[in-house]
Amino acid sequence: MQDILPKVQAAFHQAFGIDPQAVSFETAPDDVPGWDSAGHLFLVSNLEQALGISLDVDDVMEMENVRDIVRVIQAKLQQA
């Protein structure tokens, strides 16, 4: 999980302009200005590009905080 977090942090920086170091496993939408439904889709797009993966609707719906995002991405990468 630790090796995926820096890529997720970079995607948050790109999507929301926040300091990557401010993003932790506990980070949730209420902690990030702009992380609403539209922001979530922009974040997902950045994650897909950065990691070379494709996330389906079920994956996107499971991503309720950074820990969930990392878990879903880790599962996708293991499937590849």
Buried (B, 14 or more C-beta within 10 A) or exposed (E): EEEBBEBBBBBBBBBBEBEBEEBEBEBEBEBBEBBEEEBBEBBBBBBBEBBEBEBEEEBBEEBEBBBBBBBBBEEBEEEE
